[in-house]
Amino acid sequence: MRFGVGPSTDPAAARANLPVVCRALGYWLGTTVSPAYFDSHIAMTRALTESRLELAWTPPIVSMDCDAAGIAHPMLAMVRQDETSYYSVLFVRKDSPIKSIADLSSVKAAWVDPQSAAGYLVCVANLRARGVSLSRAFRENRFVGSHGQVVRAVHSREVDVGATFAHFESIETRVISSSGWTEAGFHDDFRILFVSGPIPTDTISAHRGLSSEHVRACVSAFQWLTDRPEFEAARKLFACRSFEPCTATHLRGLRKLVRLLDRPSQITGKPA
């Protein structure tokens, strides 16, 4: 069995921790689970399409595309901050003259990746739903590859605004428990302009070729892992506290939202 992961904010940590997770899963399943690393999520979905992977760590957009195409189905949702959802925030420096989305006019923006839910797609879909003209709002769009890089680009004034993830202690008061900037070592340097979501967390997806019996065994293996010493490697790899079986509704809201962008699936080329 092969378990694939795409780009990581810390590739070295992925290579250090994924083999530990695979060995533990293999012990429970009674088989060899081999780690597989991919430089892009497109390359990883290609491997799923070609039946070269049985399991994959799939961000919500990738999970949605694979599920819609019938290539792989979300098996487990990652629990982060005791939740299986989080938010996208558009943010600026505290001293920025931009006070609200009404001030977005010909600004420079930093995004994570064109397929990033919190770092691009969900934010721009919600802005469009609010009637914001994306072409007028943003004169320059930089895709910088990670949430940490987005934060650093805003902090250094290379760009005016950026999008990243956030977990809230209270969404009403916007008290943050964790975010792209707290994870990058920043704290009170930024101000939130716009909140979008909630967004479903990343999933572990199972290839369509796995039988329902094998899927149940894999779910049990991951849940067993949470009580093992090896879970520390999983926590470092996935930045999650546990796993929950993925329900049919996990990705539903995201599908409706990204339709606002008429975004084609990276797998089929058709609208997601």
BELHU-V399104 format. One record per backbone hydrogen bond with DSSP energy under -1.0 kcal/mol. CO is the residue of the C=O (numbers start at 0). NH is the residue of the N-H. E is the energy in kcal/mol with one decimal. If there is no record, write none. Layout:
CO|NH|E, CO|NH|E
//
This chain:
0|33|-3.1, 1|53|-1.7, 1|54|-2.2, 2|35|-2.2, 3|56|-2.5, 4|37|-1.9, 9|13|-1.9, 10|14|-2.3, 11|15|-1.6, 12|16|-2.3, 13|17|-2.6, 16|20|-2.0, 17|21|-2.8, 18|22|-2.3, 19|23|-1.9, 20|24|-2.5, 21|25|-2.7, 22|26|-2.0, 23|27|-1.9, 24|28|-2.6, 25|29|-1.7, 25|30|-1.7, 33|2|-2.8, 35|4|-2.2, 39|43|-1.6, 40|44|-2.6, 41|45|-1.9, 42|46|-1.8, 43|47|-2.0, 44|48|-2.7, 45|49|-2.1, 46|51|-3.3, 47|50|-1.6, 53|206|-3.0, 54|3|-2.6, 55|204|-2.9, 57|202|-2.8, 58|62|-3.1, 59|63|-2.4, 60|64|-2.3, 61|65|-2.7, 62|66|-2.3, 63|67|-2.6, 64|68|-2.0, 65|70|-2.4, 65|71|-1.0, 66|69|-1.0, 70|207|-2.4, 72|205|-2.6, 74|245|-2.0, 75|203|-2.2, 76|243|-2.6, 78|240|-3.5, 79|82|-1.9, 82|79|-2.9, 83|200|-1.9, 85|198|-3.3, 86|165|-1.9, 87|195|-3.1, 88|163|-1.9, 89|192|-3.3, 89|193|-1.5, 90|161|-1.8, 91|190|-2.9, 92|95|-1.7, 99|102|-1.8, 100|103|-1.4, 102|104|-1.2, 106|138|-1.7, 106|139|-1.4, 107|159|-1.9, 107|160|-2.0, 108|141|-2.8, 109|162|-1.4, 110|143|-2.7, 111|144|-2.4, 112|115|-1.9, 115|120|-2.3, 116|121|-2.1, 118|111|-1.8, 119|123|-2.6, 120|124|-2.3, 121|125|-2.0, 122|126|-2.2, 123|127|-2.3, 124|128|-2.0, 125|129|-1.4, 126|131|-2.5, 127|130|-1.8, 132|136|-2.6, 133|137|-2.2, 135|105|-2.9, 136|106|-2.8, 139|108|-2.8, 141|110|-3.5, 145|149|-1.7, 146|150|-2.3, 147|151|-2.3, 148|152|-2.1, 149|153|-2.0, 150|154|-2.7, 151|155|-2.3, 152|157|-1.7, 152|158|-1.3, 153|156|-1.3, 160|109|-2.0, 161|90|-2.9, 163|88|-2.8, 164|179|-1.7, 165|86|-2.3, 166|176|-2.6, 166|177|-1.4, 169|173|-1.2, 169|174|-1.4, 174|168|-3.2, 174|169|-1.2, 177|166|-3.2, 178|182|-2.3, 180|185|-3.2, 181|184|-1.2, 188|93|-2.1, 190|91|-2.5, 193|89|-2.6, 195|87|-2.8, 198|85|-2.0, 201|77|-2.4, 202|57|-2.9, 203|74|-2.9, 203|75|-1.6, 204|55|-1.8, 205|72|-2.5, 206|209|-2.1, 210|214|-2.4, 211|215|-2.3, 212|216|-2.0, 213|217|-2.3, 214|218|-2.5, 215|219|-2.3, 216|220|-2.1, 217|221|-2.2, 218|222|-2.2, 219|223|-2.5, 220|224|-1.9, 221|225|-1.0, 223|226|-1.5, 224|227|-2.0, 227|230|-1.8, 228|231|-1.5, 229|232|-1.1, 229|233|-1.2, 230|234|-3.0, 231|235|-2.0, 232|236|-2.0, 233|237|-3.2, 234|238|-1.9, 241|78|-2.6, 243|76|-3.5, 246|249|-1.4, 250|254|-2.1, 251|255|-1.7, 252|256|-1.9, 253|257|-2.5, 256|259|-1.7, 257|260|-1.6, 258|261|-1.4, 262|271|-2.5, 264|268|-1.6, 269|264|-4.3
//
